[in-house]
Amino acid sequence: MRVFVAGATGAIGLQLVPRLVAAGHEVHGMTRSESKRALLSDLGAVAVVADALDADQVAEAVGHAKPDVIVHQLTALTGVERYTERAAAPTNRLRTAGTDHLLSAGQAVGVRRVVAQGVAGFGAYARSGGSVKSEEDPLDPAPVREMRETLAAIRHLEAAVLGADWTEGIVLRYGAFYGPGTSLAPGEEQFELVRKRRFPVVGDGGGVWSFIHVADAAEATVAAVEHGSRGVYNVVDDDPAPVAEWLPALAQTLGAKKPMRVPRFIGRLFAGEPGVLMMTEIRGASNAKAKRELRWRPAHPSWRQGFAAA
Ligand SMILES: NC(=O)c1ccc[n+]([C@@H]2O[C@H](COP(=O)([O-])OP(=O)(O)OC[C@H]3O[C@@H](n4cnc5c(N)ncnc54)[C@H](OP(=O)(O)O)[C@@H]3O)[C@@H](O)[C@H]2O)c1
């Protein structure tokens, strides 16, 4: 198939492009930078330079490639050290306007499938009921103020992709990425914070996280490109775990001292309300549907071994 990857040079894109190429697909990879053309060519893709927020440029890029499938992996999270709505605003634009431009361009050339990056963690699912959510479970009906715009942008992306009746719209709700190119990798920001004992457990550390190695995320994405059906899939590992469990285990893996514990009000001072929710209230996700329907299995079924191999 001919596959157009928007976000081809990001953490997930760099894992995805070579896998699509190896599977025999003709890949067109989008970037804003002329200077990244060579990187994409080296990975076996046709490089396309365009700004995802410019409708005309996207229409031209997609119109020229005439893909069978569009993959949307656009975010703007490089350099975002701590979540705020202000820091998330560029990513939110990619999830709203960026999604709309890709869909319009795709409809014009009749793409048969659109696979887009969704979110399983970050408080997307309701913070009540069971600790591990399936795709059927409700999203948070009352997000806190500081997360409202971001969750609205994620929902816009989902509604637009799933509601496109002219194509097979697929949303992959990924868990928290770790591994090469992410901030959860040796020498990178989050691992370093843990190593330096500057990533404390907040409150009871009861927030449940679902992780996914970026290579596994890319494998699931290839499966969705090739044989996914319209709908949502959680793309997470087999081992959702509360912060109180995974954070000390990660510290141990990194040879660091046990993380400090701080009460919620201290956590709020440093990480804001979203940070506190991530540490205490968010829910994990189940990958049963992705395993069953995409016939996919994570090569790193648990972060317990995965972090050590990252
Ligand atoms: N589920 C998760 O845990 C999750 C999800 C997403 C990101 N993250 C984290 O966020 C950090 C940064 O993510 P990242 O490496 O994927 O980088 P990023 O800075 O978020 O960029 C991702 C991709 O989007 C493209 N892009 C951004 N704005 C664009 C625009 N206006 N037009 C065209 N393309 C545009 C970039 O292309 P060019 O820069 O080449 O133009 C790049 O290919 C990593 O630590 C990652 O793990 C985590």
The ligand as an ORCA input file, in Angstrom:
! r2SCAN-3c Opt
* xyz 0 1
  N       1.823      8.427     24.213
  C       2.866      9.086     24.655
  O       3.440      8.823     25.708
  C       3.413     10.215     23.831
  C       2.771     10.663     22.668
  C       3.386     11.649     21.901
  C       4.611     12.176     22.310
  N       5.180     11.731     23.459
  C       6.509     12.219     23.925
  O       6.769     13.547     23.577
  C       8.151     13.711     23.283
  C       8.318     14.352     21.919
  O       7.621     13.600     20.931
  P       8.160     13.337     19.475
  O       9.540     12.835     19.503
  O       7.136     12.488     18.769
  O       8.286     14.799     18.832
  P       7.285     15.958     18.510
  O       8.004     17.211     18.654
  O       6.035     15.800     19.301
  O       6.997     15.760     16.913
  C       6.271     14.682     16.408
  C       6.162     14.764     14.916
  O       5.227     15.761     14.530
  C       5.769     16.521     13.463
  N       5.215     17.873     13.470
  C       5.018     18.669     14.550
  N       4.464     19.846     14.142
  C       4.322     19.768     12.786
  C       3.809     20.648     11.801
  N       3.299     21.856     12.111
  N       3.828     20.239     10.525
  C       4.339     19.025     10.179
  N       4.827     18.152     11.061
  C       4.821     18.522     12.358
  C       7.259     16.509     13.675
  O       7.890     16.721     12.427
  P       9.132     17.724     12.147
  O       9.614     18.214     13.484
  O      10.128     16.877     11.431
  O       8.555     18.799     11.299
  C       7.467     15.087     14.175
  O       7.566     14.194     13.082
  C       8.765     12.302     23.358
  O       9.358     12.136     24.611
  C       7.563     11.410     23.231
  O       7.734     10.158     23.888
  C       4.614     10.764     24.229
*
